[in-house]
Amino acid sequence: NLTNNATVRVLVVECPSKDTQAIKDLLSKERDPAFAVEGVSSQKLGLDRALKGRFDVLILDETVLKTENLQAIETWTQKVPALPLVVLMDAENKNRIFDIKKKGVQDTLLRSEMSARLLSRVIGYAIEKKHSEIEMKSAANMGLDFVSLVSHELRAPLAITKEGVSLVLDKILGKTNLKQQQVLKTARKNIDRLDQILMNMLDISRIEAGKVALKKQWFDLMDLMKQVSGSLDARIKAKGLALKVSSSREKIELVADKKRIFQALMNLVGNAVKFTEKGFIEITITDKENEIECSVNDTGVGISKDDLPKIFGKFQQLGWAPGGGEKGMGLELAITKAIVELHNGRIQVESRLGKGSSFMFSLPKEPRPRMKKN
């Protein structure tokens, strides 16, 4: 709470001198709490002051954010992660504000609406929000430590158990009859399922704790889609389903974390297989002007209108139609959404109960990464 601070120290970076002075004049009128404002003319000087001084909040001019990927924000959040950020803007642009906040900015402020009361309120909100984020991240890290420990302790005996079952199944320890083999195959299948659940729990915990760093590279999405289809081919054929794959071009290249996009596609197509008993699954990839759109459609059991808003939540085992597919921990779709959003993309779902579902996600196009010289 701002009222608990004797003086709130504000660092203003790369704002025009008249705006810096206006901020000083407006905040000088506030007494509960009092404000001390310091302005610097460049990001380099600002970072130096922020690292050496004890500031409570940073006000950054929007003109600093010259590139679409908003690298300046990433620099600040990495160098001084505990410092709340406020961006001073010329005009209200909801998409721009959304992108800025998604990068780690706590709040924005319109230059034309600056007043002593509003400045004080925005600064107070930014500080409180940053403190909440730090507390949540700390809790997430504690959760990650716990999940990591549990996963390690459980996966080791699971691996040993699976190896033992496989030895018997492969008749290395002696002959087995058909009924015994069926029981052992079921046991091994469930061991694999438990191992995947543990991996999913660890994955979502890492993402929530901010421990997932994307390893972006240039690759062909159509080639990756073939790998996804090949990995799920046996399951699709076992259920007698048809798989349709179409695209706007034969080769569609993008810059992204190939492993994570593969995981997202596997989750969506695997989910469609899980809840489709007859008909087909259709995957469509469209190369648009500024983004690449992927959609996975199925003729499965569908999702009720009441359950749609909860579909990307964790541990959601929603009201799929009776008999409609296998049950799981309900983490795959939450992980998929997190992966898409880590790439600054969007994901949505459309569905009607008994009529099938359509999951769509879009990834923004990025320039080809520069190759490092040897």
Salt bridges, closest charged atoms under 4 A:
ASP19 OD2 - ARG111 NE 2.66
GLU38 OE1 - ARG9 NH2 3.99
GLU38 OE2 - ARG49 NE 2.66
ASP48 OD2 - LYS52 NZ 3.43
ASP61 OD1 - ARG111 NH2 2.21
GLU62 OE2 - ARG96 NE 3.14
GLU74 OE2 - LYS103 NZ 2.52
ASP90 OD1 - ARG111 NH1 2.28
ASP107 OD1 - LYS101 NZ 3.63
GLU133 OE1 - LYS130 NZ 3.89
ASP192 OD1 - LYS162 NZ 2.70
ASP195 OD1 - ARG155 NE 2.67
ASP203 OD2 - ARG260 NH1 3.03
GLU208 OE2 - LYS314 NZ 2.86
ASP233 OD2 - LYS237 NZ 3.18
GLU253 OE2 - LYS251 NZ 3.79
GLU253 OE1 - ARG368 NH2 3.91
GLU277 OE2 - LYS239 NZ 3.10
ASP287 OD2 - ARG249 NH2 2.39
ASP287 OD1 - LYS365 NZ 2.63
GLU291 OE1 - ARG346 NH1 3.15
GLU293 OE1 - LYS288 NZ 3.24
ASP307 OD1 - LYS310 NZ 3.39
GLU341 OE2 - LYS337 NZ 2.74
GLU366 OE2 - LYS216 NZ 2.62
